[in-house]
């Protein structure tokens, strides 16, 4: 997984919607296809981009491909984005100045 591949994967609204759907649990390729007004080949391409970015994993169960959200990769991507935007740095600095103790 590279940062560029993750950003590429997240740049498309269809791929973001696929991730949103997988948040609630695993789905087969057919179940995903039922939720979109796109050809199966187009949807397969979107799933391939997500898989290449490491955001989803697949498992073949007989004739069916099951897609799952790769939670650790998504968390890593969110952490990278937060780091790029310097989110939470002020809180970290404040806690560090207090000797690692948070204020209540």
N, C-alpha and C positions, 0 to 999 in steps of 0.2 A: 504494500500500500504506500503510495506516494501522496504528498499533499496535493500535487497537481491533479492526480487522478481522482482524488476525493472531491476537489473543487469542481472538476469537470462533471463528475457524477451528480453533484448537488446543483449544478447550474440549470438543470431541466426540471420543469414542474411535474412532468409525468414520473420521473425518477423519485422526486421528493414525495409524491403521493404513494408510490410503491413502498417506500420506507415507512410512511405513515401507516399504511395498511398492515405491514409486517410487524409493526410495534405491538399490535394486539395478538399476534401469534403467527405461526407458520401457515403458508398458503401454497397450494399447488400452482403450477403454471396456468392450468385451466381456471382455477378460482380467481387468479389475478386477471386473466383475460376477460372474465365475466364482468369485471368492474370498470373496464375501459372500452371506449368506442374507437379502438385502433385494431389493426390487423395483428394476428398472433406473431407474425415475423417482426413487426415494429416493436411490439412489447418485448419480444425475446431479445432484441438488440438493446433495449433499455435495461433489461435484467442483466445482460452481459456486461454492460458498462458498470453497473453496481457491483457485480461480482468481481470484475477486474480491479475495482477500487478497494475491494475487501469489505465493503459495507454489507453485503449479503453472502450467505453460503448456501450451497445447494446439496441436496441428497437425492439420489435416484432411489425410488421405491417401486420396483417393477417397471412399468411403462410410464410412471409419473415422476416428475421432478418437483421436489418440495423446496421452496425458498424460505430461508430463515434470516432474520436480522442478526448481523454480527455485532452484538451489543458492545463488545470491547473496542471494536474498530470505530463504531459511532462515538463512543466516549472519547477515544483518542482524537478523533476529528474535531469534536466540540472543544476539547482541551487546547488543540492547536489553534482553533479560531479564537478562543478566549485569550490565548497568549499573544496572538497577532494584534488583537484589539486592546491588550493590556487590561483586560477585565479582571478585577479582584486584586490588582497590585497594591492599591491604596490600603485595602484591608490587611493584606499580608504585611505591608510596611508597618502599619499601626500595631499589629500583633507582635512583630519582631521588636519594635521599640519598647513594648511592655514586657519583654522577656518571654514571649510566647503565650502570654495569658490574654484571653479575649475579655473585653469589657462586657459587663451585663447591664 
